[in-house]
Amino acid sequence: MDDATRTELEAAAFRALIDHLMVRRPEVQNIDLMNLGGFCRNCLSRWYQEAAAERGIALNKDQAREIVYGMPYPDWVALHQTEASAEKKTAFEKAYAENVGRKD
């Protein structure tokens, strides 16, 4: 497989992931994604922002989140985010430290 085709397939898979999380399963909470998978929608937007920066493209946090969420982040939160239990918040602190806070 050539590099251009691989990149096209990876981009298609990324778009499918975003569609799945944002359109088909918006009720799945970020805290649950982080606690179970070690990443969430905010991680995706951060990775997008970091990829842009590596290519010299200026993209701030809010712009990157709007790309991933398909709307301004505060709007998505108001529509879809629910209050997390104390247990989920405790698990999140651990998952965040292990997955986002660590430096490989």
Secondary structure as UniProt FT lines:
FT   HELIX           3..19
FT   HELIX           20..24
FT   TURN            26..27
FT   HELIX           30..37
FT   HELIX           41..54
FT   TURN            55..56
FT   HELIX           61..69
FT   HELIX           73..80
FT   HELIX           86..99
//
